[in-house]
Each structure stands twice: as structure tokens, then as C-alpha cells.
Amino acid sequence: MIVGINILPSDGAIGQSDGMKRGRPRLKVCAPEDVKAEVARRLKVEQNALFRDRLRAVQMSFDGTRRYEDIARQVGRAKSAVQNWLRIFTTEGLDALLARKKAPGKASPMQAPQVRKMIVTGLKEGRWRTGQQLAAWLRQQHVIDLSLTQIYYWLGKSGGALKVPRPVHIKKDEAAAEAFKAHLFEALCQLNIPAGSPVRIWTLDEARIGLHDPPRRCWGLRGVRVVKPRQQEYEWCYIYGALEVVEGQSEFRVMPTVGLDLTRAFLEQIAASAPEAQHVILWDQAGFHPRAGDPDLPPRIHLLPFPAYSPELNPPERLWDVIKDQLCNRLYQSIAAMEQAACCALQPFITSTQRVRELIGQGWLHLQANAS
């Protein structure tokens, strides 16, 4: 293929006074007819906008009536870009003109596998609360200096999200909690339950509500601080709640306080909900909870305690958060008014077993309880 660029004479004077300033020369790319036909063919089928502009620029250079500036203006590109395209076309050919070439950029130090791995590990541990803390860690540990915009970009690339951490007691035994989850089926099978008896498995917990609860987040207008009056009355009551793991029944009772006698009364309420069944109670090891073997336990009640300091294993803990979302940021004239509001908030979990099953989920607790 013989291709070249010819510079043709200008098309006339453009001076304003003396007629001595001549127009800029035109250009003409000399190419065989088969090459021109191939350019026209590819222009018809090309979908990429950049490549179409390149082909149009080459095609307009064939007739010798335009200058670089004219072609650049018509394709909407810089003159230097048109000059570069025609240079590639005449020296390397049409295929090179349409090749996707991207100059290699400088590799970011954040692309190093060991740095990315350490960031992911830190995110799992919740090591940084702000982007500035991560930026300081990168400077100190890896001599990497990034702007906050870059920090947030790499946090997103690493799967980071700003979350409120769940508090965990310092005395919690993580291995004991995992062992309880893994071997719940065996623990249920070891309970002294008569063969052939129907069994209901409950998770039980208590929550205190009162007239001094702190405010919670709410929606407001951007840039406007939301103000909510806060009560400082030290009056409260307790809600006893039990959720049946397999079928989704629920039992609730509002008490003025907590204690062994009140807990036994609530256990009697659970036993009376299905007199023909044996009832297994999963709960924490609070001091006002009777222990297994207590002679004052109601009949057909079997106790199985969670490991110490493991509230995340107990589904009612999540229920109380839902209820307090309904009660927060409001003023109540009395504790009785708050009790009434709490009962209204509990009503969907009393009337709908589906709501209870959704709260418990289909995880380890439901699967092992159902299998037992």
C-alpha cells in the first residue's frame, strides 16, 4: 500500500489590507482506491464513536480541499489529534489507526496485593473510624500518601461500608458461642423429654423501657438540626417476650420489674399456651432466671441457657430494637401510656407468625430446632 500526505497550495489570499498574507495550505492523503473503499466500508459499520471520527477524518483528507483545522472542526476534535491520526494512517496503516491503544499509566501503590489484603483485614476488625485514620495508617505503615477522595475510592473498592459496631463484652468466649450454635441439636436431644411428645422451642428475653430513653436517629432536612425534647423521668417497666422458633408463635407480658417469681409466672404463661406440649426455653443466664432442676419450675418446662455474654444468639434482642424504634423520640405522660404504646408496637408479632419467623430467620437456630 502506498499512502502519503501531500501539502497542496493555498486556495487564495486571506489578508485584509495588503493581500500578501496567503491562506494556509491544504492537505491531501494519497491512497489507492481499494484503501479508500475499505475506509468507506468500515465507516458504515463502525459503532465506536472515536473510531468513526478517525475514519471520517481520513476520508475527508482524500479530496485535498481541506486543512487540518477544517477536518478537526468537522469531527469535533483537536487539530493535534487529527494530525496524529493521519500520521498513524500513513505510516502504520488502517488497522493501527483503529487499534485500542492506551498508554500504560503509573501503577498505584494501592494495587499491591499485600496492601489491599491488610486493608480488608482492617475493615473486618473495624480498625478505622474515619478516612483520615486510614490515611494516617497508610502513611505510617506503607509510606502511601493519598487524598481523602482517593481514600474513599479505595474503601469502596475494598468493600468497605460505614457501620455502627455491635458491642461485645470483654469476657465473651467466642469459641463457646460457636460451639453452642454448632451443637444445639445434640443439646436438645439430651433433654429429658418424653418420647413422642410434641415440643415447642422458645427463645426468651426481657427488655426495660422507661421515660428516660435517649433519642434515636430520624430523618430531617439536610443542613437543619432536628430538635427533640427528652424526658428525664426515672420510671420504667419490663417486657417479657418469648418467640417460638419453628412455628412462629409469641408470648408477651408487661411487668413492673423483674424477679424469680415474675419469671416463673411468665414460664407458666408459656406452658399454658400449649398444655399438651413440652416447652424448651433458650435464654441467657440472668440472675432472675431459674436454673435447670429448680423444683419450682412449671411442669413441661425445660431450660437450655445460652453461653454467657452472647446476646446476639437470642432473636428477641433484635425484637427490642424494633420496638424501641417505635417508642423513641416521643413524650409520654406516664409509664402507663408508654406501656400502651409498647403493646401496640408488639401487636404485629402477636397476630402474625410470619413476622416472628422473619425475625428468627432461616439460620442455624431455625434449622437445628426444626431438625430436632
C-alpha positions as a LaTeX table, in Angstrom:
\begin{tabular}{lrrr}
\hline
Residue & $x$ (\AA) & $y$ (\AA) & $z$ (\AA) \\
\hline
Met1 & 0.00 & 0.00 & 0.00 \\
Ile2 & 1.38 & 3.39 & $-1.00$ \\
Val3 & $-0.03$ & 6.15 & 1.21 \\
Gly4 & 1.32 & 9.62 & 1.68 \\
Ile5 & 0.34 & 13.16 & 2.63 \\
Asn6 & 0.74 & 15.89 & 0.02 \\
Ile7 & 0.64 & 19.56 & 1.01 \\
Leu8 & $-1.21$ & 21.50 & $-1.67$ \\
Pro9 & $-1.06$ & 25.26 & $-2.36$ \\
Ser10 & $-3.43$ & 27.54 & $-0.51$ \\
Asp11 & $-6.78$ & 28.44 & $-2.00$ \\
Gly12 & $-6.29$ & 32.21 & $-2.10$ \\
Ala13 & $-5.35$ & 35.31 & $-0.15$ \\
Ile14 & $-6.96$ & 36.00 & 3.16 \\
Gly15 & $-5.20$ & 39.25 & 4.07 \\
Gln16 & $-7.25$ & 42.31 & 4.94 \\
Ser17 & $-5.02$ & 45.16 & 3.70 \\
Asp18 & $-2.04$ & 44.33 & 1.56 \\
Gly19 & $-3.14$ & 40.95 & 0.10 \\
Met20 & 0.29 & 39.47 & 0.97 \\
Lys21 & $-0.93$ & 37.05 & 3.66 \\
Arg22 & $-1.71$ & 33.78 & 2.00 \\
Gly23 & $-4.17$ & 31.08 & 3.19 \\
Arg24 & $-2.84$ & 28.02 & 4.98 \\
Pro25 & $-2.02$ & 25.11 & 2.66 \\
Arg26 & $-4.44$ & 22.30 & 2.17 \\
Leu27 & $-3.56$ & 18.65 & 2.61 \\
Lys28 & $-4.33$ & 15.53 & 0.62 \\
Val29 & $-3.73$ & 11.95 & 1.63 \\
Cys30 & $-2.83$ & 9.88 & $-1.42$ \\
Ala31 & $-4.09$ & 6.31 & $-1.09$ \\
Pro32 & $-5.01$ & 3.52 & $-3.53$ \\
Glu33 & $-8.67$ & 3.14 & $-4.44$ \\
Asp34 & $-9.01$ & $-0.15$ & $-2.59$ \\
Val35 & $-7.83$ & 1.57 & 0.62 \\
Lys36 & $-10.34$ & 4.38 & 0.14 \\
Ala37 & $-13.09$ & 1.81 & $-0.43$ \\
Glu38 & $-12.08$ & $-0.03$ & 2.75 \\
Val39 & $-12.22$ & 3.21 & 4.74 \\
Ala40 & $-15.74$ & 3.90 & 3.40 \\
Arg41 & $-16.86$ & 0.34 & 4.20 \\
Arg42 & $-15.61$ & 0.44 & 7.77 \\
Leu43 & $-17.18$ & 3.83 & 8.34 \\
Lys44 & $-20.60$ & 2.34 & 7.55 \\
Val45 & $-20.30$ & $-0.49$ & 10.07 \\
Glu46 & $-18.18$ & 1.04 & 12.83 \\
Gln47 & $-20.06$ & 1.52 & 16.14 \\
Asn48 & $-17.33$ & 3.10 & 18.24 \\
Ala49 & $-17.70$ & 6.91 & 18.21 \\
Leu50 & $-13.96$ & 7.58 & 18.47 \\
Phe51 & $-13.13$ & 5.23 & 15.62 \\
Arg52 & $-15.87$ & 6.76 & 13.47 \\
Asp53 & $-14.27$ & 10.19 & 13.98 \\
Arg54 & $-10.91$ & 8.77 & 12.94 \\
Leu55 & $-12.36$ & 7.23 & 9.78 \\
Arg56 & $-14.22$ & 10.45 & 8.90 \\
Ala57 & $-11.02$ & 12.46 & 9.31 \\
Val58 & $-9.14$ & 10.12 & 6.98 \\
Gln59 & $-11.94$ & 10.12 & 4.42 \\
Met60 & $-12.12$ & 13.94 & 4.36 \\
Ser61 & $-8.36$ & 14.11 & 3.76 \\
Phe62 & $-8.64$ & 12.19 & 0.47 \\
Asp63 & $-10.08$ & 15.01 & $-1.69$ \\
Gly64 & $-7.44$ & 17.67 & $-0.94$ \\
Thr65 & $-9.88$ & 20.52 & $-0.29$ \\
Arg66 & $-9.47$ & 20.88 & 3.49 \\
Arg67 & $-6.88$ & 21.87 & 6.01 \\
Tyr68 & $-6.14$ & 20.22 & 9.36 \\
Glu69 & $-8.22$ & 22.88 & 11.09 \\
Asp70 & $-11.20$ & 22.22 & 8.82 \\
Ile71 & $-11.17$ & 18.48 & 9.47 \\
Ala72 & $-10.71$ & 18.96 & 13.22 \\
Arg73 & $-13.65$ & 21.34 & 13.37 \\
Gln74 & $-15.96$ & 18.99 & 11.46 \\
Val75 & $-15.16$ & 15.91 & 13.56 \\
Gly76 & $-15.14$ & 17.91 & 16.80 \\
Arg77 & $-11.59$ & 17.02 & 17.80 \\
Ala78 & $-8.35$ & 18.88 & 18.38 \\
Lys79 & $-6.10$ & 19.68 & 15.45 \\
Ser80 & $-3.24$ & 17.77 & 17.09 \\
Ala81 & $-5.45$ & 14.68 & 17.32 \\
Val82 & $-6.23$ & 14.84 & 13.57 \\
Gln83 & $-2.55$ & 15.26 & 12.74 \\
Asn84 & $-1.71$ & 12.24 & 14.88 \\
Trp85 & $-4.44$ & 10.11 & 13.27 \\
Leu86 & $-3.28$ & 10.89 & 9.75 \\
Arg87 & 0.31 & 10.18 & 10.75 \\
Ile88 & $-0.67$ & 6.74 & 12.09 \\
Phe89 & $-2.75$ & 6.01 & 8.99 \\
Thr90 & 0.01 & 6.91 & 6.53 \\
Thr91 & 2.84 & 5.19 & 8.43 \\
Glu92 & 1.23 & 2.19 & 10.10 \\
Gly93 & $-1.97$ & 1.55 & 8.17 \\
Leu94 & $-5.72$ & 1.43 & 8.78 \\
Asp95 & $-5.66$ & $-1.39$ & 11.33 \\
Ala96 & $-3.23$ & 0.51 & 13.52 \\
Leu97 & $-5.47$ & 3.59 & 13.36 \\
Leu98 & $-8.40$ & 1.58 & 14.74 \\
Ala99 & $-6.43$ & $-0.27$ & 17.41 \\
Arg100 & $-7.32$ & 0.43 & 21.03 \\
Lys101 & $-4.09$ & 1.75 & 22.38 \\
Lys102 & $-3.85$ & 3.08 & 25.91 \\
Ala103 & $-0.66$ & 4.40 & 27.29 \\
Pro104 & 0.31 & 2.50 & 30.43 \\
Gly105 & $-0.15$ & 4.70 & 33.49 \\
Lys106 & 1.78 & 4.66 & 36.69 \\
Ala107 & 0.68 & 1.76 & 38.87 \\
Ser108 & $-0.95$ & 2.85 & 42.12 \\
Pro109 & 0.78 & 1.59 & 45.28 \\
Met110 & $-2.69$ & 0.64 & 46.49 \\
Gln111 & $-2.77$ & $-2.12$ & 43.86 \\
Ala112 & $-0.13$ & $-4.06$ & 45.76 \\
Pro113 & $-1.82$ & $-7.30$ & 46.94 \\
Gln114 & $-0.36$ & $-7.12$ & 50.43 \\
Val115 & $-1.68$ & $-3.58$ & 50.98 \\
Arg116 & $-5.18$ & $-4.48$ & 49.77 \\
Lys117 & $-5.20$ & $-7.60$ & 51.94 \\
Met118 & $-4.24$ & $-5.63$ & 55.05 \\
Ile119 & $-6.97$ & $-3.06$ & 54.35 \\
Val120 & $-9.60$ & $-5.80$ & 54.04 \\
Thr121 & $-8.37$ & $-7.30$ & 57.31 \\
Gly122 & $-8.59$ & $-3.90$ & 59.00 \\
Leu123 & $-12.14$ & $-3.39$ & 57.70 \\
Lys124 & $-13.19$ & $-6.75$ & 59.12 \\
Glu125 & $-11.82$ & $-5.68$ & 62.50 \\
Gly126 & $-13.31$ & $-2.18$ & 62.33 \\
Arg127 & $-9.85$ & $-0.68$ & 62.84 \\
Trp128 & $-10.59$ & 2.79 & 61.42 \\
Arg129 & $-13.49$ & 5.08 & 62.24 \\
Thr130 & $-12.70$ & 7.81 & 59.68 \\
Gly131 & $-10.98$ & 8.13 & 56.32 \\
Gln132 & $-8.34$ & 10.32 & 57.98 \\
Gln133 & $-7.39$ & 7.43 & 60.27 \\
Leu134 & $-6.89$ & 5.11 & 57.30 \\
Ala135 & $-4.86$ & 7.80 & 55.51 \\
Ala136 & $-2.59$ & 8.19 & 58.57 \\
Trp137 & $-2.15$ & 4.41 & 58.78 \\
Leu138 & $-1.15$ & 4.21 & 55.11 \\
Arg139 & 1.42 & 6.99 & 55.56 \\
Gln140 & 2.93 & 5.40 & 58.66 \\
Gln141 & 2.88 & 1.75 & 57.63 \\
His142 & 3.37 & 1.90 & 53.85 \\
Val143 & 4.58 & 5.45 & 53.05 \\
Ile144 & 1.50 & 5.94 & 50.83 \\
Asp145 & 0.09 & 9.46 & 50.75 \\
Leu146 & $-3.46$ & 9.67 & 49.35 \\
Ser147 & $-6.10$ & 12.38 & 49.34 \\
Leu148 & $-9.40$ & 11.78 & 51.12 \\
Thr149 & $-11.11$ & 11.35 & 47.76 \\
Gln150 & $-8.69$ & 8.55 & 46.91 \\
Ile151 & $-9.11$ & 7.05 & 50.38 \\
Tyr152 & $-12.88$ & 6.80 & 49.97 \\
Tyr153 & $-12.42$ & 5.35 & 46.48 \\
Trp154 & $-10.22$ & 2.55 & 47.79 \\
Leu155 & $-12.50$ & 1.95 & 50.76 \\
Gly156 & $-15.31$ & 1.32 & 48.28 \\
Lys157 & $-13.10$ & $-0.87$ & 46.10 \\
Ser158 & $-12.20$ & $-2.95$ & 49.16 \\
Gly159 & $-15.86$ & $-3.49$ & 50.12 \\
Gly160 & $-15.87$ & $-1.00$ & 52.99 \\
Ala161 & $-19.03$ & 0.50 & 54.49 \\
Leu162 & $-19.55$ & 2.81 & 57.48 \\
Lys163 & $-21.28$ & 0.78 & 60.21 \\
Val164 & $-22.14$ & 1.06 & 63.88 \\
Pro165 & $-20.26$ & $-1.77$ & 65.63 \\
Arg166 & $-22.14$ & $-4.20$ & 67.82 \\
Pro167 & $-20.71$ & $-4.01$ & 71.35 \\
Val168 & $-19.31$ & $-7.27$ & 72.72 \\
His169 & $-18.49$ & $-7.90$ & 76.37 \\
Ile170 & $-14.81$ & $-8.30$ & 77.07 \\
Lys171 & $-15.49$ & $-11.58$ & 78.88 \\
Lys172 & $-17.30$ & $-13.19$ & 75.96 \\
Asp173 & $-16.00$ & $-16.64$ & 74.94 \\
Glu174 & $-16.32$ & $-16.68$ & 71.16 \\
Ala175 & $-15.46$ & $-20.38$ & 70.99 \\
Ala176 & $-18.27$ & $-21.24$ & 73.41 \\
Ala177 & $-20.79$ & $-19.27$ & 71.34 \\
Glu178 & $-19.74$ & $-21.04$ & 68.14 \\
Ala179 & $-19.86$ & $-24.42$ & 69.88 \\
Phe180 & $-23.41$ & $-23.72$ & 71.09 \\
Lys181 & $-24.51$ & $-22.90$ & 67.55 \\
Ala182 & $-22.84$ & $-26.00$ & 66.13 \\
His183 & $-24.16$ & $-28.47$ & 68.74 \\
Leu184 & $-27.63$ & $-27.16$ & 69.60 \\
Phe185 & $-29.24$ & $-30.23$ & 68.03 \\
Glu186 & $-27.29$ & $-32.57$ & 70.32 \\
Ala187 & $-28.12$ & $-30.44$ & 73.38 \\
Leu188 & $-31.83$ & $-30.56$ & 72.54 \\
Cys189 & $-31.71$ & $-34.33$ & 72.10 \\
Gln190 & $-30.13$ & $-34.74$ & 75.57 \\
Leu191 & $-33.01$ & $-33.02$ & 77.38 \\
Asn192 & $-35.26$ & $-35.26$ & 79.44 \\
Ile193 & $-38.29$ & $-35.03$ & 77.14 \\
Pro194 & $-40.73$ & $-37.97$ & 76.95 \\
Ala195 & $-40.60$ & $-39.73$ & 73.61 \\
Gly196 & $-43.39$ & $-38.88$ & 71.21 \\
Ser197 & $-44.33$ & $-35.64$ & 72.95 \\
Pro198 & $-44.93$ & $-32.52$ & 70.88 \\
Val199 & $-42.17$ & $-29.97$ & 71.52 \\
Arg200 & $-42.05$ & $-26.21$ & 71.22 \\
Ile201 & $-38.73$ & $-24.40$ & 71.35 \\
Trp202 & $-38.78$ & $-20.80$ & 72.62 \\
Thr203 & $-36.21$ & $-18.04$ & 72.90 \\
Leu204 & $-36.93$ & $-15.75$ & 75.82 \\
Asp205 & $-35.65$ & $-12.36$ & 76.90 \\
Glu206 & $-36.65$ & $-9.19$ & 78.77 \\
Ala207 & $-36.36$ & $-5.52$ & 77.87 \\
Arg208 & $-36.64$ & $-2.44$ & 80.06 \\
Ile209 & $-38.49$ & 0.58 & 78.69 \\
Gly210 & $-38.85$ & 3.87 & 80.51 \\
Leu211 & $-39.39$ & 7.60 & 80.37 \\
His212 & $-35.68$ & 8.39 & 80.12 \\
Asp213 & $-34.63$ & 6.61 & 76.92 \\
Pro214 & $-32.14$ & 8.55 & 74.76 \\
Pro215 & $-33.25$ & 9.91 & 71.34 \\
Arg216 & $-32.61$ & 7.93 & 68.20 \\
Arg217 & $-31.77$ & 8.97 & 64.66 \\
Cys218 & $-34.61$ & 10.25 & 62.49 \\
Trp219 & $-34.98$ & 11.74 & 59.02 \\
Gly220 & $-34.70$ & 15.52 & 58.66 \\
Leu221 & $-33.80$ & 18.19 & 56.15 \\
Arg222 & $-30.18$ & 18.44 & 55.09 \\
Gly223 & $-28.48$ & 21.30 & 56.91 \\
Val224 & $-31.22$ & 21.63 & 59.55 \\
Arg225 & $-30.67$ & 20.23 & 63.06 \\
Val226 & $-33.65$ & 18.23 & 64.33 \\
Val227 & $-34.53$ & 19.01 & 67.97 \\
Lys228 & $-36.49$ & 16.56 & 70.14 \\
Pro229 & $-37.44$ & 17.14 & 73.80 \\
Arg230 & $-36.13$ & 14.40 & 76.09 \\
Gln231 & $-37.82$ & 13.14 & 79.22 \\
Gln232 & $-35.82$ & 12.67 & 82.42 \\
Glu233 & $-38.46$ & 10.80 & 84.45 \\
Tyr234 & $-36.97$ & 7.71 & 86.06 \\
Glu235 & $-39.95$ & 5.41 & 85.68 \\
Trp236 & $-39.79$ & 2.16 & 83.79 \\
Cys237 & $-41.30$ & $-1.26$ & 83.27 \\
Tyr238 & $-40.17$ & $-4.55$ & 81.75 \\
Ile239 & $-41.48$ & $-6.55$ & 78.81 \\
Tyr240 & $-41.07$ & $-10.32$ & 78.97 \\
Gly241 & $-41.06$ & $-11.79$ & 75.46 \\
Ala242 & $-40.79$ & $-15.33$ & 74.07 \\
Leu243 & $-40.63$ & $-16.33$ & 70.40 \\
Glu244 & $-41.30$ & $-19.87$ & 69.21 \\
Val245 & $-38.52$ & $-20.86$ & 66.84 \\
Val246 & $-40.23$ & $-23.30$ & 64.45 \\
Glu247 & $-43.88$ & $-22.23$ & 64.09 \\
Gly248 & $-43.55$ & $-18.53$ & 64.94 \\
Gln249 & $-45.87$ & $-18.15$ & 67.94 \\
Ser250 & $-45.14$ & $-15.45$ & 70.51 \\
Glu251 & $-45.94$ & $-14.67$ & 74.13 \\
Phe252 & $-45.51$ & $-11.29$ & 75.86 \\
Arg253 & $-46.16$ & $-9.85$ & 79.29 \\
Val254 & $-45.55$ & $-6.42$ & 80.78 \\
Met255 & $-44.14$ & $-6.49$ & 84.32 \\
Pro256 & $-43.35$ & $-3.67$ & 86.76 \\
Thr257 & $-39.93$ & $-5.20$ & 87.45 \\
Val258 & $-38.03$ & $-8.49$ & 87.08 \\
Gly259 & $-37.51$ & $-11.30$ & 89.56 \\
Leu260 & $-37.62$ & $-15.06$ & 90.01 \\
Asp261 & $-41.32$ & $-15.12$ & 90.89 \\
Leu262 & $-42.26$ & $-12.96$ & 87.91 \\
Thr263 & $-40.13$ & $-15.09$ & 85.58 \\
Arg264 & $-41.81$ & $-18.28$ & 86.83 \\
Ala265 & $-45.19$ & $-16.64$ & 86.20 \\
Phe266 & $-44.22$ & $-15.95$ & 82.60 \\
Leu267 & $-43.00$ & $-19.54$ & 82.18 \\
Glu268 & $-46.41$ & $-20.71$ & 83.40 \\
Gln269 & $-48.00$ & $-18.50$ & 80.71 \\
Ile270 & $-45.83$ & $-20.16$ & 78.06 \\
Ala271 & $-46.69$ & $-23.65$ & 79.33 \\
Ala272 & $-50.40$ & $-22.80$ & 79.28 \\
Ser273 & $-50.20$ & $-21.69$ & 75.62 \\
Ala274 & $-49.97$ & $-25.37$ & 74.58 \\
Pro275 & $-50.82$ & $-27.67$ & 77.52 \\
Glu276 & $-50.13$ & $-30.84$ & 75.54 \\
Ala277 & $-46.58$ & $-29.82$ & 74.53 \\
Gln278 & $-43.16$ & $-29.87$ & 76.14 \\
His279 & $-41.56$ & $-26.40$ & 76.13 \\
Val280 & $-37.82$ & $-25.82$ & 75.74 \\
Ile281 & $-36.67$ & $-22.34$ & 76.82 \\
Leu282 & $-33.47$ & $-20.88$ & 75.36 \\
Trp283 & $-32.37$ & $-17.81$ & 77.33 \\
Asp284 & $-29.44$ & $-16.07$ & 78.92 \\
Gln285 & $-28.05$ & $-16.66$ & 82.39 \\
Ala286 & $-29.57$ & $-13.64$ & 84.14 \\
Gly287 & $-29.75$ & $-13.81$ & 87.92 \\
Phe288 & $-33.55$ & $-13.76$ & 87.95 \\
His289 & $-33.77$ & $-16.78$ & 85.61 \\
Pro290 & $-34.38$ & $-20.14$ & 87.33 \\
Arg291 & $-31.80$ & $-22.82$ & 86.68 \\
Ala292 & $-32.41$ & $-26.31$ & 85.33 \\
Gly293 & $-33.58$ & $-28.61$ & 88.11 \\
Asp294 & $-35.31$ & $-25.86$ & 90.09 \\
Pro295 & $-38.16$ & $-27.59$ & 91.95 \\
Asp296 & $-40.43$ & $-24.56$ & 91.46 \\
Leu297 & $-40.30$ & $-24.74$ & 87.66 \\
Pro298 & $-43.69$ & $-25.19$ & 85.99 \\
Pro299 & $-44.28$ & $-28.68$ & 84.58 \\
Arg300 & $-43.25$ & $-29.44$ & 80.99 \\
Ile301 & $-40.64$ & $-26.65$ & 81.03 \\
His302 & $-37.03$ & $-27.47$ & 80.02 \\
Leu303 & $-34.26$ & $-24.88$ & 80.26 \\
Leu304 & $-31.24$ & $-24.53$ & 77.98 \\
Pro305 & $-29.04$ & $-21.46$ & 78.68 \\
Phe306 & $-27.06$ & $-19.56$ & 76.06 \\
Pro307 & $-23.33$ & $-19.07$ & 76.66 \\
Ala308 & $-22.52$ & $-16.07$ & 78.83 \\
Tyr309 & $-22.25$ & $-12.62$ & 77.20 \\
Ser310 & $-23.74$ & $-13.78$ & 73.87 \\
Pro311 & $-26.90$ & $-11.69$ & 73.32 \\
Glu312 & $-26.52$ & $-11.91$ & 69.53 \\
Leu313 & $-27.63$ & $-15.56$ & 69.73 \\
Asn314 & $-31.05$ & $-14.56$ & 71.10 \\
Pro315 & $-33.60$ & $-13.31$ & 68.49 \\
Pro316 & $-35.72$ & $-11.24$ & 70.96 \\
Glu317 & $-32.70$ & $-8.93$ & 71.31 \\
Arg318 & $-33.43$ & $-7.83$ & 67.74 \\
Leu319 & $-37.13$ & $-7.52$ & 68.52 \\
Trp320 & $-36.50$ & $-4.98$ & 71.31 \\
Asp321 & $-34.60$ & $-2.77$ & 68.91 \\
Val322 & $-37.60$ & $-2.78$ & 66.56 \\
Ile323 & $-39.97$ & $-1.93$ & 69.41 \\
Lys324 & $-37.80$ & 0.90 & 70.74 \\
Asp325 & $-37.69$ & 2.38 & 67.24 \\
Gln326 & $-41.47$ & 2.73 & 67.55 \\
Leu327 & $-41.32$ & 4.26 & 71.03 \\
Cys328 & $-38.39$ & 6.65 & 70.65 \\
Asn329 & $-38.42$ & 10.43 & 70.19 \\
Arg330 & $-41.86$ & 10.81 & 71.77 \\
Leu331 & $-43.12$ & 12.25 & 75.03 \\
Tyr332 & $-45.35$ & 10.08 & 77.25 \\
Gln333 & $-47.48$ & 11.48 & 80.07 \\
Ser334 & $-46.95$ & 8.38 & 82.20 \\
Ile335 & $-45.35$ & 4.97 & 82.20 \\
Ala336 & $-48.83$ & 3.52 & 81.60 \\
Ala337 & $-49.03$ & 5.48 & 78.34 \\
Met338 & $-45.67$ & 4.06 & 77.27 \\
Glu339 & $-46.82$ & 0.54 & 78.17 \\
Gln340 & $-49.86$ & 1.03 & 75.95 \\
Ala341 & $-47.65$ & 2.23 & 73.07 \\
Ala342 & $-45.35$ & $-0.77$ & 73.56 \\
Cys343 & $-48.31$ & $-3.17$ & 73.40 \\
Cys344 & $-49.41$ & $-1.58$ & 70.12 \\
Ala345 & $-45.89$ & $-1.97$ & 68.72 \\
Leu346 & $-45.87$ & $-5.67$ & 69.74 \\
Gln347 & $-49.25$ & $-6.38$ & 68.14 \\
Pro348 & $-47.88$ & $-7.33$ & 64.66 \\
Phe349 & $-45.68$ & $-10.00$ & 66.28 \\
Ile350 & $-48.66$ & $-11.35$ & 68.24 \\
Thr351 & $-51.01$ & $-11.64$ & 65.27 \\
Ser352 & $-48.52$ & $-12.68$ & 62.56 \\
Thr353 & $-46.37$ & $-15.79$ & 62.87 \\
Gln354 & $-44.69$ & $-14.76$ & 59.63 \\
Arg355 & $-43.25$ & $-11.66$ & 61.30 \\
Val356 & $-41.77$ & $-13.83$ & 64.04 \\
Arg357 & $-40.27$ & $-16.30$ & 61.56 \\
Glu358 & $-38.74$ & $-13.43$ & 59.60 \\
Leu359 & $-37.16$ & $-12.10$ & 62.80 \\
Ile360 & $-35.70$ & $-15.50$ & 63.69 \\
Gly361 & $-34.59$ & $-16.18$ & 60.13 \\
Gln362 & $-33.60$ & $-19.43$ & 58.44 \\
Gly363 & $-30.16$ & $-19.72$ & 60.04 \\
Trp364 & $-28.58$ & $-22.10$ & 62.50 \\
Leu365 & $-31.27$ & $-21.73$ & 65.20 \\
His366 & $-34.26$ & $-22.48$ & 62.97 \\
Leu367 & $-32.55$ & $-25.34$ & 61.13 \\
Gln368 & $-31.33$ & $-27.21$ & 64.21 \\
Ala369 & $-34.53$ & $-26.63$ & 66.21 \\
Asn370 & $-36.63$ & $-27.86$ & 63.29 \\
Ala371 & $-34.43$ & $-30.92$ & 62.84 \\
Ser372 & $-34.77$ & $-31.82$ & 66.50 \\
\hline
\end{tabular}
